[in-house]
Amino acid sequence: MSGAIAGFATIAAVIALGYGLAAVRIVDASALVTLTRLSFFVALPCLMLRVQAGTPLSRMLSWYVVATAAGIGAAAIPYILIARLRWRRRADETVIGAMCSAYTNAGNLGLPVATYVLGDAALMAPMLLLHLVVLQPAALAVLDAGRSGRVSALGLLRSTATNPLTVATLTGVVLSATGWTLPSYVADPIDLVAGMGVPSVLIAYGASLRLGPLPGRGAPAAELALVTGLKLVVQPLGAYLAGWAFDLDGAALLALAVTAALPAANNHFVLATRFGRAELLARDAIFVTTIGTVPTILLITAALT
């Protein structure tokens, strides 16, 4: 428990640094855009490559990843059923809500939490693999179909192949599976740039809290409550129970529950805005689940340690 508190204190300190840099205008709106793009296109892909390449393939394709997938399903399926059968939502609107319910902020907050709270960034590898290789392409296919009336295989392939995080993740998986190692003149610069991945995203997040507008009233309260409950309660519980059924050890169960209790990812709002679907829900779900994730993870850590 003390380790979790110390880890969150470290994360909070760097976020506060970003907030302070924005408050004194060292980081302004244009600098925030640059920092965010640098993190997304350079630093985080290098970190993903290093993490995935250093994670044995057997670990990524173990019962751990099945339990992670079970947690995702436990949160996404109820939302999909309620949205489609009760609220009669369109498929492309439903997919945004489902992502808010089950697609975690594995990069911006997941990697810092895994590093400083759980002590191993590789614990995010299965979640990242599922997100970037399975869930995100599937969501994009539904959103594309909602906008154009059909699924464009070429468009889906292009969006996947041009996502630096997906490319880096798959490259790391190939390196892990084959046992190949990059030559030092390639690996050393990647490792150096990867070191800025976690601090850069936390500083950018802190700056965005200062520079960006806070969410107002928008999403229906019942739907926001449903999404929040699914994300912060049902998903970690589902992942934990699946891991328990697969007889995983205590450390693995803790990691499953903690990684599943991470908040909704920021890219939900980007996708919702890009396709014009459920923008208010995406915005408010990210805000509420981000606030709620810290007490939730501390409660999980206290209960399981």
Secondary structure, DSSP 8 states (H G I E B T S, - for coil): -HHHHHHHHHHHHHHHHHHHHHHTTSS-HHHHHHHHHHIIIIIHHHHHHHHHHTS-HHHHTSHHHHHHHHHHHHHHHHHHHIIIIIS---HHHHHHHHHHHH-B-IIIIIHHHIIIIIS-GGGGHHHHHHIIIIIHHHHHHHHHHHHHSS--HHHHHHHHHT-HHHHHHHHHHHHHHHT----HHHHHHHHHHHTTHHHHHHHHHHHHHHHS----S-S-HHHHHHHHHIIIIIHHHHHHHHHHHTT--HHHHHHHHHHHTS-B-THHHHHHHHHTSSHHHHHHHHHHHHHHHHHHHHHHHHHH-
